[in-house]
Amino acid sequence: MQGKQEFVRERGRAAVMKRAEAQRVANGGEAASPPAPARRKYADGQNRYTPAKAVRKPANPGEPDTRPVRDGGRKIVKTTRSGRKTVERTARQTIKTAERSSRKAIKTTQRTAKTARQTVKTAQRSAQATVKATQRAVQTARATAKAAAATAKATAKATVAAIKAAIAAMQELIAAIAAGGWMVIVVVLVICMIGLLIASPFGIFFSDGGGSPDAASPTAVIAQINSEYADRLSALQAGGTYDRVEIQGRQPSWADVFAVFAAKTAGGADGAQVSVLDTDTAEKLRVVFWDMTKITTAEADVEHPAVGDTAAWTEKVLTITVTPRTTDDMRVFYAFTDQQNAALDELLTTANREMWNNLLYGSSGEIVAVALSQVGNVGGQPYWSWYGFNIRVEWCACFVSWCANECGYIDAGVIPKFAGCVGGSNWFKARGQWQDGSYEPRPGDLVFFDWDNKGSSGPQDDVPDHVGIVERVENGVVYTVEGNTSDSCRQRSYNVGHYEIWGYGCPVYN
């Protein structure tokens, strides 16, 4: 503005000088003296307007007349003032526009910041949820690893190749971890760890029958093969006419069978998963069972001399001998590699015994596991001879006592050694560990029956005739394992409260 004012003044002075020169020429070369400019003012401080007085013409006739210049200057000043006002209005409008733009920008920034805060909160909640999920996954993995292998060193031997592969994979993931993706990485590693276990021989502990539509649980496969075993023994007895059949020995432990099967199937060069017992895998298990079960027969004529009024006679005897091949036999038979042998050693450790019981027989307790391993045994010779009898007796109680002894329950005073059902039931009654037939039993309880059939075991007379072991109870049905049922070990089932169930002995296992 100052520059503009100076410019206006300079133009005004130039105009004045030009007019003065023109006046001087008009007056014969003499310059006229310019009159003093008239001024407007307010008189006596009032609001009345008083015209300015006329200014006398200078006495010196050579001074220029500046009246025209006075009018031109006023116009220039007015124009200057008008320009100043225009500039001021434009500046004010520019400032207002800038202020409005600034306020809009501030509001937009505030909304953006609010959205950013919400995004951060959402990300934090997602991160927290991911951390919790990761923690749960890690806890699950720890429990799974603990159940799958009690001894880490032995497990490492069995899965050394897989562990090396996992280490290599972890090295490749270090960059991702450094970039902040550790939560996702932890979940991936947990899944990989479980996957490695399932793909190894230890995957047998994960089999539950739910892997595919044609898959079966371990207990279902065991029951099927046990049935085949019992049928084979019965077929051998039906092959001739015998006065007596003796069965010696027993089938291999199912834990041994499954351990050999897992090491052979999953630990081989062309290893296949054993976590799903589908039709093909179950057939491989069946082959291992029969490879480990050797059955031989022998017939003999036993001459009996005359005794008193009984004439001499010849007894025709069939002896069936069942010889289980050991796990060491199978190492050689299948030519196991070092890795397969290491896996087999770990699977057979004492620390894994409880896992085998849970896998093969459910959560029904150790005595049920032992009883189920005997399903299919015919004749009862291992049980009554263990008890101390030289000849066959009704052996249901001997079978229960034998199973209890295998678990150490007789020495611990949990279950008595008894050969008669009356003595066994009285032992539990005397200790307040007795329930009547309406009771819904637990796995491992002993079930006593009072048969209704005619003969030495009936009709019902409130005296127990038979005893077995409760395997489980499902949907109001009691499942049992009983010795001396049609002279063999068999699985049976009854409705809860069945009229022939006399009562239950309830051992205190813990």
Buried (B, 14 or more C-beta within 10 A) or exposed (E): EEEEEEEBBEEBEEBBEEBBEBBBEEBEEBBBBBBBBEEEEEEEEEEEEEEEEEBEBBEEEEBBBBBBBBEBBEEBBEEBEEEEEEEEEEEEEEEEEEEEEEEEEEEEEEEEEEEEEEEEEEEEEEEEEBEEEBEEBBEEBEEBBEBBBBEEEBBBBBBEEBBEEBEEEBEEBEEEBEEEEBBBBBBBBBEBBBEBBBBBBBBBBBBBBEBEEEBBBBBEBBBEBBBEBBEBBBEBBEEEEBEBBBBBBBBBBBBBBBBBBBBBBBBBEEBEBBBBBBEEBBEBBBEBBBBBBBBEBEEEEEEEEEEEEEEEEEEBBBBBEBBBBEBEBBBEBBEBBEBBBBBBBBBBEEEBBBBBBBBBBBEBBBBBBBBBBBBBBBBBBBBBBBBEBEEBBBBBBBBBBBBBBBBEBBEEEBBBBBBBBEEBBBBBEEBEBBBEBEBEBBBBBBBBBBBEEEEEBBEBEEEBBBBBBBBBBEEEEBBBBBBBBEBBBBBBEBEBEBEBBBBBBBBEBE
